[in-house]
Amino acid sequence: MSQTRDNTFNAVMAAHILGKKTNVRLSGSPKRVGVTRGAITASKELYESLCADDASIEIVTELLKKKNEASQRFLEVMGVPWVL
């Protein structure tokens, strides 16, 4: 991806993770869409847990592990790191 496209993609994905309406639809091969959706979901779940008043260290640790795994899969398939 080009730098401008990377920045736009990351900005839209960050907005989605933060709960803002983005109206973005992922397209591409099922594998690429799947790893992107997995990274987005893992990041969003971790963010929501960190914002929750009742978040436990055990839950946050497990969600961080899931996010790191999703980030690694994203890197393997897409060839660029998941920065969110």
MDAnalysis code that builds the backbone (N, CA, C; Angstrom):
import MDAnalysis as mda
import numpy as np

u = mda.Universe.empty(252, n_residues=84, atom_resindex=np.repeat(np.arange(84), 3), trajectory=True)
u.add_TopologyAttr("name", ["N", "CA", "C"] * 84)
u.add_TopologyAttr("resid", np.arange(1, 85))
u.add_TopologyAttr("resname", ["MET", "SER", "GLN", "THR", "ARG", "ASP", "ASN", "THR", "PHE", "ASN", "ALA", "VAL", "MET", "ALA", "ALA", "HIS", "ILE", "LEU", "GLY", "LYS", "LYS", "THR", "ASN", "VAL", "ARG", "LEU", "SER", "GLY", "SER", "PRO", "LYS", "ARG", "VAL", "GLY", "VAL", "THR", "ARG", "GLY", "ALA", "ILE", "THR", "ALA", "SER", "LYS", "GLU", "LEU", "TYR", "GLU", "SER", "LEU", "CYS", "ALA", "ASP", "ASP", "ALA", "SER", "ILE", "GLU", "ILE", "VAL", "THR", "GLU", "LEU", "LEU", "LYS", "LYS", "LYS", "ASN", "GLU", "ALA", "SER", "GLN", "ARG", "PHE", "LEU", "GLU", "VAL", "MET", "GLY", "VAL", "PRO", "TRP", "VAL", "LEU"])
u.atoms.positions = np.array([
    [0.837, -1.181, 0.000],
    [0.000, 0.000, 0.000],
    [0.882, 1.244, 0.000],
    [0.381, 2.297, -0.572],
    [1.105, 3.559, -0.546],
    [0.956, 4.199, 0.838],
    [1.807, 5.138, 1.160],
    [1.766, 5.795, 2.473],
    [0.426, 6.482, 2.705],
    [-0.100, 7.169, 1.697],
    [-1.387, 7.853, 1.838],
    [-2.504, 6.848, 2.069],
    [-2.480, 5.760, 1.308],
    [-3.498, 4.728, 1.483],
    [-3.375, 4.067, 2.845],
    [-2.142, 3.823, 3.289],
    [-1.926, 3.257, 4.625],
    [-2.525, 4.165, 5.686],
    [-2.237, 5.466, 5.587],
    [-2.732, 6.420, 6.580],
    [-4.252, 6.485, 6.583],
    [-4.855, 6.490, 5.413],
    [-6.311, 6.523, 5.309],
    [-6.919, 5.252, 5.888],
    [-6.361, 4.103, 5.511],
    [-6.839, 2.813, 6.027],
    [-6.756, 2.793, 7.546],
    [-5.596, 3.173, 8.100],
    [-5.418, 3.145, 9.545],
    [-6.354, 4.118, 10.249],
    [-6.582, 5.278, 9.677],
    [-7.492, 6.252, 10.277],
    [-8.923, 5.725, 10.321],
    [-9.359, 5.105, 9.246],
    [-10.720, 4.560, 9.199],
    [-10.858, 3.387, 10.158],
    [-9.848, 2.520, 10.211],
    [-9.903, 1.377, 11.118],
    [-9.877, 1.846, 12.574],
    [-9.085, 2.868, 12.879],
    [-9.045, 3.415, 14.237],
    [-10.406, 3.984, 14.621],
    [-11.033, 4.697, 13.704],
    [-12.367, 5.250, 13.970],
    [-13.351, 4.130, 14.286],
    [-13.298, 3.053, 13.526],
    [-14.188, 1.909, 13.767],
    [-13.926, 1.302, 15.135],
    [-12.647, 1.108, 15.470],
    [-12.284, 0.525, 16.764],
    [-12.805, 1.404, 17.908],
    [-12.784, 2.703, 17.723],
    [-13.258, 3.640, 18.741],
    [-14.778, 3.749, 18.789],
    [-15.465, 3.031, 17.898],
    [-16.926, 2.997, 17.925],
    [-17.608, 4.000, 17.032],
    [-16.862, 4.649, 16.185],
    [-17.465, 5.616, 15.267],
    [-17.987, 4.889, 14.026],
    [-19.032, 5.424, 13.442],
    [-19.604, 4.839, 12.231],
    [-18.711, 5.180, 11.040],
    [-18.292, 4.165, 10.287],
    [-17.353, 4.406, 9.194],
    [-17.922, 4.074, 7.822],
    [-18.941, 3.254, 7.743],
    [-19.525, 2.846, 6.468],
    [-18.492, 2.267, 5.503],
    [-17.524, 1.556, 6.018],
    [-16.493, 0.928, 5.193],
    [-16.820, -0.538, 5.039],
    [-16.624, -1.008, 3.841],
    [-16.850, -2.422, 3.549],
    [-15.529, -2.993, 3.051],
    [-15.083, -4.074, 3.693],
    [-13.840, -4.716, 3.284],
    [-14.077, -5.547, 2.037],
    [-13.106, -5.539, 1.132],
    [-13.194, -6.385, -0.055],
    [-11.821, -6.967, -0.327],
    [-11.803, -8.042, -1.066],
    [-10.561, -8.730, -1.382],
    [-10.770, -10.212, -1.242],
    [-9.676, -10.936, -1.217],
    [-9.782, -12.385, -1.079],
    [-10.324, -12.715, 0.307],
    [-11.004, -13.849, 0.423],
    [-11.540, -14.233, 1.734],
    [-10.459, -14.298, 2.814],
    [-9.266, -14.729, 2.467],
    [-8.181, -14.825, 3.440],
    [-7.769, -13.438, 3.930],
    [-7.612, -12.490, 3.009],
    [-7.190, -11.132, 3.373],
    [-8.275, -10.412, 4.169],
    [-9.520, -10.569, 3.753],
    [-10.630, -9.956, 4.489],
    [-10.720, -10.573, 5.882],
    [-10.539, -11.885, 5.965],
    [-10.627, -12.572, 7.253],
    [-9.570, -12.116, 8.245],
    [-8.320, -12.006, 7.799],
    [-7.278, -11.572, 8.738],
    [-7.447, -10.101, 9.104],
    [-7.932, -9.295, 8.175],
    [-8.176, -7.882, 8.488],
    [-9.314, -7.765, 9.490],
    [-10.383, -8.484, 9.255],
    [-11.518, -8.463, 10.183],
    [-11.086, -8.977, 11.561],
    [-10.247, -10.011, 11.577],
    [-9.762, -10.547, 12.848],
    [-8.944, -9.529, 13.628],
    [-8.083, -8.793, 12.934],
    [-7.263, -7.776, 13.595],
    [-8.132, -6.630, 14.116],
    [-9.099, -6.222, 13.320],
    [-10.011, -5.152, 13.736],
    [-10.793, -5.581, 14.972],
    [-11.353, -6.770, 14.931],
    [-12.161, -7.266, 16.044],
    [-11.337, -7.398, 17.315],
    [-10.136, -7.961, 17.205],
    [-9.285, -8.135, 18.380],
    [-8.902, -6.778, 18.974],
    [-8.588, -5.814, 18.128],
    [-8.229, -4.485, 18.608],
    [-9.415, -3.806, 19.282],
    [-10.586, -3.944, 18.683],
    [-11.799, -3.324, 19.234],
    [-12.168, -3.952, 20.581],
    [-12.074, -5.266, 20.684],
    [-12.393, -5.935, 21.943],
    [-11.425, -5.515, 23.049],
    [-10.147, -5.400, 22.732],
    [-9.169, -4.956, 23.715],
    [-9.461, -3.520, 24.143],
    [-9.717, -2.650, 23.190],
    [-10.029, -1.247, 23.502],
    [-11.250, -1.155, 24.421],
    [-12.305, -1.876, 24.074],
    [-13.528, -1.822, 24.872],
    [-13.290, -2.351, 26.282],
    [-12.482, -3.381, 26.401],
    [-12.167, -3.929, 27.716],
    [-11.368, -2.932, 28.548],
    [-10.411, -2.270, 27.915],
    [-9.607, -1.283, 28.631],
    [-10.449, -0.096, 29.098],
    [-11.513, 0.203, 28.386],
    [-12.396, 1.309, 28.751],
    [-13.438, 0.922, 29.792],
    [-13.627, -0.364, 29.993],
    [-14.657, -0.835, 30.913],
    [-14.227, -0.631, 32.366],
    [-15.162, -0.251, 33.195],
    [-14.870, -0.045, 34.616],
    [-14.546, -1.355, 35.332],
    [-15.093, -2.446, 34.832],
    [-14.922, -3.731, 35.519],
    [-13.894, -4.646, 34.851],
    [-13.005, -4.094, 34.056],
    [-12.000, -4.917, 33.362],
    [-11.016, -5.499, 34.374],
    [-10.780, -6.787, 34.259],
    [-9.789, -7.430, 35.120],
    [-8.494, -7.607, 34.340],
    [-7.405, -7.739, 35.064],
    [-6.116, -7.933, 34.425],
    [-6.107, -9.237, 33.628],
    [-6.826, -10.242, 34.095],
    [-6.890, -11.529, 33.397],
    [-7.567, -11.383, 32.034],
    [-8.667, -10.646, 32.002],
    [-9.390, -10.442, 30.748],
    [-8.554, -9.613, 29.782],
    [-7.973, -8.525, 30.286],
    [-7.153, -7.663, 29.434],
    [-5.957, -8.445, 28.883],
    [-5.329, -9.250, 29.713],
    [-4.183, -10.049, 29.271],
    [-4.582, -11.031, 28.172],
    [-5.709, -11.675, 28.322],
    [-6.181, -12.618, 27.309],
    [-6.513, -11.894, 26.001],
    [-7.160, -10.756, 26.095],
    [-7.494, -9.992, 24.894],
    [-6.244, -9.435, 24.219],
    [-5.252, -9.050, 24.997],
    [-3.989, -8.590, 24.423],
    [-3.291, -9.728, 23.670],
    [-3.342, -10.920, 24.231],
    [-2.774, -12.094, 23.554],
    [-3.491, -12.343, 22.225],
    [-4.827, -12.259, 22.236],
    [-5.599, -12.453, 21.004],
    [-5.258, -11.383, 19.967],
    [-5.104, -10.129, 20.421],
    [-4.761, -9.049, 19.508],
    [-3.375, -9.270, 18.905],
    [-2.422, -9.678, 19.719],
    [-1.079, -9.943, 19.209],
    [-1.076, -11.083, 18.189],
    [-1.852, -12.117, 18.442],
    [-1.964, -13.231, 17.490],
    [-2.598, -12.758, 16.181],
    [-3.650, -11.959, 16.289],
    [-4.310, -11.428, 15.090],
    [-3.365, -10.507, 14.323],
    [-2.581, -9.724, 15.045],
    [-1.611, -8.832, 14.402],
    [-0.555, -9.629, 13.649],
    [-0.116, -10.723, 14.232],
    [0.884, -11.567, 13.578],
    [0.313, -12.205, 12.311],
    [-0.924, -12.685, 12.372],
    [-1.573, -13.249, 11.179],
    [-1.726, -12.189, 10.099],
    [-2.088, -10.973, 10.498],
    [-2.221, -9.867, 9.550],
    [-0.889, -9.625, 8.844],
    [0.190, -9.571, 9.594],
    [1.519, -9.361, 9.016],
    [1.882, -10.478, 8.041],
    [1.602, -11.704, 8.421],
    [1.934, -12.847, 7.569],
    [1.177, -12.818, 6.246],
    [-0.079, -12.444, 6.281],
    [-0.910, -12.466, 5.069],
    [-0.761, -11.177, 4.260],
    [-0.775, -10.040, 4.943],
    [-0.781, -8.757, 4.232],
    [0.607, -8.221, 3.935],
    [1.597, -8.668, 4.687],
    [2.973, -8.221, 4.448],
    [3.307, -6.876, 5.065],
    [2.396, -6.324, 5.836],
    [2.631, -5.074, 6.560],
    [2.129, -5.267, 7.990],
    [2.713, -4.559, 8.944],
    [2.274, -4.741, 10.335],
    [0.912, -4.105, 10.610],
    [0.190, -4.683, 11.538],
    [-1.052, -4.100, 12.052],
    [-0.636, -3.125, 13.138],
    [-0.868, -1.851, 12.944],
    [-0.340, -0.839, 13.849],
    [-1.349, -0.374, 14.898],
    [-2.555, -0.873, 14.860],
    [-3.582, -0.403, 15.796],
    [-3.778, -1.378, 16.947],
])
